[in-house]
Amino acid sequence: MFNEYQGNIADICPVGAITFNDFRFKKRVWFLKPKPTICDGCAKGCSIFADQEHNTIHRYRARENPAVNGHWICDTGRISFHQFQNAQRVVEPMLKPPGAAALVATNWQTLVPWLSKTVKGAERIIFVLGTDATTEEAQLLLAEFAGAAAEKRRAKRR
């Protein structure tokens, strides 16, 4: 059997004999604390429980919400928490200083003024956002930097 919702079979098995491969034998379920949240696997926003212990998520489970996902979540959403626990995930701003060969970690207090200065001197600006960026992050980017570019265009027209 293969379909996008086969992980739900493990959720409804009354005796625990059917388990989901991703979670099997990794953690005792009675040690986990369920936190109600929203799935980040796609834009649907399914209601889920993020079962965690010591601030580490060990699995996502479906949480009933008749208006969005009913009793089920897809397998893509069920395992999407792994992307946040990837050791190579970028968790702080990166900047390539002039003359440097590689990106180095920095902080937002350093990056934002540098980026503002760079954008103000640019002829054209292209922003590329990843699909995991939040709406708030996109709005901040537009408000902070696209506004400066629009001001520059208006100044050139005068």
C-alpha positions in Angstrom: 0.0 0.0 0.0 1.3 3.5 -0.9 -0.5 6.8 -0.7 0.1 10.2 0.8 -2.0 9.4 3.9 -0.7 6.0 4.9 0.9 7.4 8.1 -2.6 7.9 9.5 -3.0 4.2 9.8 -0.5 4.2 12.7 -2.6 6.9 14.4 -5.8 4.8 14.4 -4.3 1.4 15.2 -6.0 0.5 18.5 -3.1 -1.7 19.9 0.0 0.1 18.5 1.0 -2.9 16.3 1.2 -0.7 13.2 3.8 2.0 13.6 5.1 4.8 11.3 8.7 4.0 10.1 10.0 7.5 10.8 9.1 7.2 14.5 9.4 3.5 15.2 11.4 2.7 18.3 12.9 6.2 18.6 11.1 7.4 21.7 8.6 6.1 24.2 5.3 8.0 23.6 4.6 8.4 27.3 7.7 10.6 27.6 6.4 13.0 24.9 4.5 16.2 25.6 2.0 17.1 22.8 1.9 20.8 21.8 -1.1 21.9 19.6 0.2 23.7 16.6 -0.1 24.1 12.8 1.7 21.9 10.3 4.4 23.7 8.3 4.5 21.1 5.4 2.4 23.2 3.0 0.1 26.2 2.9 -3.0 24.2 4.0 -2.3 24.7 7.7 -3.4 21.4 9.1 -4.0 21.2 12.8 -1.4 18.9 14.5 0.2 17.9 17.7 4.0 18.4 17.8 5.1 15.7 20.3 8.3 16.9 21.9 10.6 16.3 24.8 13.3 18.7 26.0 12.5 21.1 23.1 13.1 18.5 20.5 10.2 17.5 18.2 10.0 13.7 17.7 6.8 13.5 15.6 3.8 15.3 14.3 0.4 13.8 14.7 -3.0 14.9 13.3 -5.2 17.0 15.5 -8.9 17.1 14.6 -10.1 20.2 12.8 -13.2 19.6 10.6 -12.7 22.9 8.7 -9.2 22.3 7.6 -7.9 18.7 7.7 -10.6 16.6 9.5 -8.8 13.8 11.4 -5.8 13.4 9.0 -2.5 14.8 7.9 -0.5 13.9 4.8 2.8 12.1 5.2 4.8 15.0 3.8 3.5 17.2 6.6 4.0 14.3 9.1 7.8 14.3 8.5 8.3 18.0 7.7 9.7 18.8 11.2 13.0 17.2 10.2 14.0 20.3 8.2 14.2 22.3 11.4 16.5 19.7 13.1 19.0 19.6 10.2 22.5 20.3 11.4 23.2 22.3 8.2 20.2 24.6 8.5 21.1 28.3 8.5 19.9 29.7 11.8 21.6 33.1 11.8 22.3 35.8 9.1 25.3 35.2 6.9 27.4 37.9 5.2 30.3 37.8 2.8 32.7 40.5 3.8 34.6 42.3 1.1 37.6 40.2 0.1 36.4 37.2 2.0 36.2 33.8 0.3 33.1 32.5 2.2 30.1 33.6 4.1 30.5 34.2 7.8 27.9 34.3 10.6 26.9 37.7 11.8 24.0 39.3 13.7 21.0 41.3 12.5 22.4 44.6 14.0 25.3 44.3 11.5 23.5 42.9 8.5 20.5 45.3 8.3 22.5 48.5 8.1 25.0 46.9 5.6 22.1 45.7 3.4 20.3 49.0 3.6 23.5 50.8 2.4 24.0 48.3 -0.4 20.4 48.5 -1.6 20.4 52.3 -1.6 23.4 52.3 -3.9 22.0 49.6 -6.2 20.5 50.3 -9.7 18.1 47.4 -9.6 17.1 45.1 -6.7 15.9 41.5 -6.9 14.7 39.7 -3.8 14.6 36.0 -3.6 12.7 34.4 -0.7 12.6 30.8 0.2 9.3 29.0 0.5 9.9 28.6 4.3 9.9 32.4 4.8 6.9 33.7 6.8 4.5 36.4 5.5 5.8 38.7 8.2 9.4 38.2 7.0 8.4 39.0 3.4 6.5 42.1 4.5 9.5 43.3 6.6 11.8 42.8 3.6 9.6 44.8 1.3 9.0 47.6 3.9 12.6 47.9 4.8 14.3 47.6 1.4 11.9 48.0 -1.5 10.8 51.3 0.0 14.3 52.6 -0.3 14.5 51.5 -3.9 11.2 53.2 -4.7 12.5 56.4 -3.1 15.6 56.3 -5.2 13.5 55.9 -8.4 11.3 58.9 -7.5 14.4 61.0 -6.8 15.8 60.2 -10.3 12.6 61.2 -12.0 12.7 64.7 -10.5 
